[in-house]
Amino acid sequence: MKLAAAILIAGMILGTATSVADAKGCIKGAIVGGVAGHMAGHGKLGAVAGCVIGHHEANKKDKQQNSQQNSQQNAANSNKPN
């Protein structure tokens, strides 16, 4: 019963927090988490956790790439003569 409630709550949170366009990293994470969770006897919970972690890691990677691009653009603009 507790597992069903946890899955339902996690699903509701994920359903409201992410859209189809923001599913980057979720599918890969859900697959890995589902397999790992299946081995431990909690496949659905592992898939939900994997989706959350995969989505978080994808966002973190995007932020790093954006900050690198911004710093490169700022460096290029500061080297231009006025």
PyMOL commands that set and color helices and strands:
alter all, ss='L'
color gray80, all
select helices_A, chain A and resi 2-17+20-22+26-40+43-78
alter helices_A, ss='H'
color red, helices_A
deselect
rebuild
show_as cartoon
